[in-house]
Amino acid sequence: MQTRREHEYSLNTITQNTSFRMALGLLSLLYLFISVLLARRKSIQIALKFLAFSFLFTGIISIFIWIALSNSVRQRNQQLAHRRRRRRRRRRRRRRQQGNGNDDPLPTIGDIETRLNYFFSTRSVLNDQPNSTSYTNAVVRLAGTEGDFDDLDYESLLFLDNFVKKKGLKNHQLRRLPVKIYHKKKDLSNDQDMKDSENCMVCLEPFEENDELITLVCFHDFHKSCISKWLELKATCPICNQKILFEQNF
């Protein structure tokens, strides 16, 4: 689609070409008129010589003018092409900036599979399968695939990927979660919750000395790496299902 500037330039080019042709036509008529006068008053040979010389001169001038116009048109077309490329680069840059903001870029099948593998394994451990007909249909469809995906398989992957992503925390939110270092003696003496549970309920492994822990708003503790992966999928506590309202609590 042409911009206003490109449209004006096209009209100017057409006008210049039309004016050039009209000038040549009028000049040819003038030569013919002078040739007729010369033929009547002097001789036909003089008139023919004048006419031949005039058309030869006009042809040479026309060639130079045509070359000049062609160079001008070519330079103008190069300028317009350069502007179009700059507009396309700006549009791509804006789309990339938007993609780095609120709109996530379209994931590849490998990216989706990696997230879903962890998603399925974690949910199966905690027996937290969602009650959704669309979810079940997508899982059933993907259960029989062995790496060869068609369009419907990819749509199912996108559905499950969106199902997971919409409920999790963003990376910048995860980075702001409070982290503490686990010290067994200190925590056992001062923290009643740690006395009741010394295991991470995501990986089911006991806390070790100097482990990095994250305490959620419900005061349940987890390994930092375990709960971060969980919260990327679902913004709730794996034990009590307390919602992590990031804006209010952190």
N, C-alpha and C positions, 0 to 999 in steps of 0.2 A: 504494500500500500504506500503510495507516494505521500510525502509530507508537503506542506504548503510551499516550502522553498523549492523542492524538486518540481512541483507542478508549475510554479512560476517560471522556473528555468526552462522547462519543456515548452511552455508557451512562447518564451522569448526566442528559443531556438527555431521554432516553427515560423515565428514572425520574421526573423532574420533571413531564413531560407526563402520565404515568400517574397520579401522585399528585394532580395538579390535576384530572384527570377524575374520579378516585374521590371527591375532596372535593366536587365539584359534584354527583355522583350521591347521596352521602350527605346533602348539604344539601337536595337536591330531595326525597328520601324524608322528611326531617325536616319540611319544609314540608307535604308531603301528610299526614303523620300529625297535625300540629297542625291542619290544615284539617279533617280528619275529626272531631277532637275538638270543634272549634268548631261544626261543622255539627250534631253530636249535642246539644250542651249549649245553644247559643244559636240561631243561624239559618244557613241555607245562604248567604244574601247576605253576611253577615259573613265566613264562611269563604272565599267566592269572592274578596272584596275583599282579605283577608289573603293568599290564594294569589297573586293577581295582583301585589300590591305586593311580595311576597317574591321572585317570579320576576323582576320588573323590577329590584329591588335586586341580586339575584344576577347578572343579566345585565350590569348596569353594572360591578359589581365584577369579573366575569369578563373584560370587555373591557379594563379597566385592567391586570389581571394578565397577560392575553394580550399586550398591548402591551409590558409590562415584560419578559416572557419573550422576546418577539421581538427586542427591542433587545439583550438579553443574548446571545441566540444569534447575532445579526448581529455584535456586537462580538467574540464568541469566534471566529466563523468568519473575521473579518478578521485576528485575531491568528494563527490557525492558518495562514491563507494567507500571512501575512507570514513566519512561521517556515519554511513550505515554500519560499518564494522564497529565503530566506537559506540554507537547506540546499542548494538547487540552485546558488546562486552559489558556495557553498563547494566543492561537487563540481566545478563548472566551473573554479574557481581551482586546485584540486588537479590536475585533468587538464592544465591549462595548464602548471603547474609541472612535472609529470611530463613533459609534451611538451618543455619547455625543458631537461630533464635528459637522461636516457638514451634516451627514446623520441622519435624524430623525428616531427613532424607529417606527415600524408599529403601528399605533394607534388602540385602541379597538373601538368597535361600540359605547360604551358609550361616549368615548372621542370625537368621530366624531359627534355624535348627539348633544352633548353640544355645540360644536363650531357652528354647522349648525343652531341650534335653534336661537342663537344670530345673526348669519349671515342673516338668512331669515327675522327675525323681524326688524333688522336695515335697510336692503335694502328695505323692504316694506314701512317703514316710509319715506325714502328719495327717493323712486321711482327710484331706481338705479339697475334695473334688467339687467343682462348681456344678450347680443344678441348672443346666442350660441345654436345651435341645440342639441349638446351633453348635454349641461347644462339643456335645457328644457326637454329632454328625461329622464334625471336622476331625475329631480324634479317630473315629471309626474309619474315615476315608484315608487318613494318613497312616493308619496302622499297617496297611498292606503295601505301602510304597517301599521300594528298596533303592532309592536314590534317583529314579527316573520320574521326574515331576512333569505333569501337564499343567494346563492353565487352571483347571479346577483345583489341583493339588496346591498350586501356588496361592490361589485365593483362600484355601483353607489355612495355609500357613500364615498368610497375612491376617486372617481373622483371629487366629490364636495368638499371634504376635501382638496385635492390637488389644486383645483381651487381657494380655499380661501387662503391657506397657501402660495402659490407662490407669492402673491401680497402684503403680509404684512411685517411688520418689525419684527426683532428678539427681544427677551427679552433684550439682552444687549444693543441694539439700543434704545429701549424704555426707559431704565433706564438713558440714557444720554440726553434725551430731557429736555430742560430748564423748570423748574417749578417755578411759582410765587404764592404768596398769594394775594387773591383778597381783596382789601379794597375799599369800594364803593366810599367814598368821594374823596380819593386820585386818584383813577383811573378815576373817572368821570371828574376830573379837568385837568388831565394831559394826558389822553389817548383818542384821538379822536375816535378810533375804539370802545372803550368801551362805548362811548356816543351813538354811532350808534346802538350797539347791546349789551344788557346786559343779553342775554339768551344763554345757551349752545344749539347749533343747533343739537346735537345728542339726548339729552334727552328732549329738549325743555323747560327745567326748568330755572328760573332766577338764576343768580349768587348771592350767599349769602356771608355775611361777613366771611372772613378767609377761603373761599373755595380755594382749590389748583387748579390752572389753568395751562394749557400748551398753549403757543402761537406758532403756526406753522410759517413756513417761509413766508407764505402769510399774516401774522399778524392777523389771525383769532384765537380767544380764545375759549377754551373748558374746561369743567371739566376734570381734570386729568384722573379719572377713565373711563369717557365716551370715550374720544379720544384715550386712551390706548387700549381699547377693539376694537375700530374702526380700529386703525392702525395695530393691529394684523391681521386684515382681509384684509385691503387695504391701501397701503402707499400713500394716497392722502387726500387732505383736503375735508371734507364732503360738504363744501359750494361751493368752486370754482374749485374743482378737481385738484388743484395744486399738482404736484407730490412731495413727500418728498424724495429728493435725499440725503440720510443720509450721505454718504461719503463726499459730497461737502459742506453740510450746518452745520453738527454737528461733 
